């Protein structure tokens, strides 16, 4: 029996779908921390721009936050790297 285009299309539509799963990354906590850090940075930027008048103090506050967040992220990545190595 020859397979028609409609028959082939029906088989594709009724065949069970295959799901592909990927193992969770050990860096998922770092991604979440980075996303929260960026969100808080935007909020801090808005608050600082409205409350602090000196541009120097604005840069110091935002720069300090950025350096602090960077250090936390680096520490988290190093901790995960050491844990993964065993």
Secondary structure as UniProt FT lines:
FT   HELIX           5..14
FT   TURN            26..27
FT   HELIX           28..51
FT   HELIX           55..85
//
